[in-house]
């Protein structure tokens, strides 16, 4: 049987664990998400002749919630809401990276269509601290000028923000932006993706009546 002092100490520890990571757990939090382009990327030979159009469809059931606050026991509390259009953010990230590599993103001959299926950060609770683990997932297709599919990919990115004392929107934001950067980086590093863009663009020139 615990002594009164032991009971008091146990209760105090339990309350501390329950309270310390949650912050204002009952209040909605709002975050403006952003994307930082990769530095020092190289132009791809022939990319300037490829006319691209990027479209991103938001296939998530809930469009604005990107995370949720939790208390020290891991119970979900108030939602964390993105103040900007997440699908538009993903589209801009892909366009920016392709433009920086020399592609012309002002056309519509070659289509890149992405379906965003996940953009979410989940807080994991520990005894002394919490962490944020985010994931971004999308289905990406390249379509030839005739509408046929040249390439189809499932792209997933992960981001983390460890050793947290507060499970807040700001801490979820760090993990989410890292996950987006990881997903886009993987797409840009996919040689088959780049080759398919160049091939689809070359096909459009070959099919043009002025190509001869």
N, C-alpha and C positions, 0 to 999 in steps of 0.2 A: 504494500500500500504506500502511495506517495505521501510524503509529508506536506503540510500546507505550503512550505517554502518551495518544494519541488513542483507542486501543482502550479504555483504562481509563475515559476520560471518557465515551465512547459507552456502555459497559456501565453506568456509573453512572447516566447519564440514562435509559437503558431501564428499569433497576430502579426508579428514582424514579417514572417514568410508570406502571409496572405496579403500584406499591404505594400511592401516595399517596391515591387516591380510595376505596380499597376498605375501609379500616378492618378490623374482624374479619370478613373476607369469608367465612370457613368456618363461622361461627356463625349459627344462625337468629336472626332479630330479630322481636320482637313489638310490635305497635302497637295502641292503643285509639283508634279513630277517633271523631270527634264532628262535630256540625253546629251552626253558629252561625246563628240565624235572622236574616233581613233586618230592618233597623231602620226604624222610622217608616213602616210600611206602613199604607195606608188601608183602612177597612172598605168592602166592596162592598154597595151598596144591594140589598136582597132576599136577601142570602146567608144571613141568619140563619134563613130559612124552609126552606133546602135541607138535607136529611138525607143525609149522605155516609158511605160506607165505603171505606177505602183498603186495598187488598191488593197486596203486592209479592211476586212469585215470583222466586226466585233461579235463573236459567237458565244460570249459568256452569258450565262443566265442573268447575272447581276452586273450591270455595266459600271457602276460608280464605286462600289465597295472594293477596296484593294487589300484590306486587312481588318483585324478586329482586336481591340484591347482585351487583355485578360487579367484576372487577378492572380495572386500568388498560388492559388490552387489549380490554375489552368482553365478556370471557367471563363467563357466568353462574355465580354461586357459590351461597351459601346463600339460602333463601327468606325473604321477609318476610311474616309471618302476622298477620292481623287477629284480635284477641282477642275482639271482639264480633261479633254477627250483622250482616253488611253489609246484607242485605235489610231487616232490622228498622230499621237506621239510616236507610235510604232512605225507608221507610214513615213513620217518625217525622218526617223532614224535610218530606215532602209534607204530612202532617197538620198539622204545626205552622204552616206557611205558610198553609194554607187556613183553619185556625182563627183565625189572626191577621187574616185578611181577612173574618171574620164567619161562615164556613160552620160548620154543625153536623156535626162528624165523629163523633158518637156514634150515628148511624143507619145504615140499610142500604138505603135506598130507591134512591139513586143510587150506582152502583158505579164506583170508579176502580181499574182493574186495570193494574198495571205489571209487565212482565217484564224483570228486570235481566240484560242480556247481557254487560256489560263494566264492571269496576271495577278498574282496574289502572294502576300507575305504572311507567314504563320509564326506566331511567337511560341517559343518553346521555353517552358519554365524549369528552373533549377533551384537548388536550395539557397545558393548565395547570389545567383544572377540569372538573367534570362537571355535569350538570343532570338534573332529574327532570321527566318529561312524563307527566301522568296523564290518563286519559279515563274518563268514566262514560257508559254508554249504556243506554237502556231503551226498550221499546215501551210506550206508554201508551194505554189505551182508557177511554172513558167509556161506561157502559152505562145505557140507559134502564131505568125500572122493569119494563118487559116483557122485558128481556134483550137487546134489540136494541142495536147499537153506534151511539152518537151521534157519536163522534169517535175517530179513531185517529191517534196521533202517534209518531214516532221522535224521542226527545230525547237529545241528546249534549252533554256538558259537558267542558271542558278546564281543566286546572290545571298550573301550572309552578312549579318551584323551581330557579332558575338559580345558576350560579357556586358549585358545591359542592366541598368538599375531601374529603368522606366520603360514600359511597353507602350510607346507613344507613336504618333503619326510620323514624327521626325525620324525615329529609329527604323520604322517600317520603310520609309522613303529610301533610306540608304541601301537597304537590301533589295528593294524593287528596282532601283536604278542600276544596281550592280547586275541583277538578273537580266535586265533588258540589254545591257552592254554585252553580257556574255552570249546571249542568244544571237544578237546581230553580228557579233564577232565570229561566231561559229558559221553563220550563213556566209559571211564574206570570205571566210577561209576555205569554204567548200569549193574545190576546184571544178567539180562536176557542175555546180551551179553557175560559175563564171563561164565555163566552156559552153554551156547550154544557151546562155544569153548571147554570146558571140555567134554561135551557130544559128540561132533563131534570127538574129539580126542580119546575118549574111544571107539567109534564105529569103528574107524580105527584099534584099537588093537584087538577088537573082531572079525573083518573081516579078520585079518591077518592069513595066513595058519600056522604060527608058534605059534599062541596064545594058541593052545591046547597042 
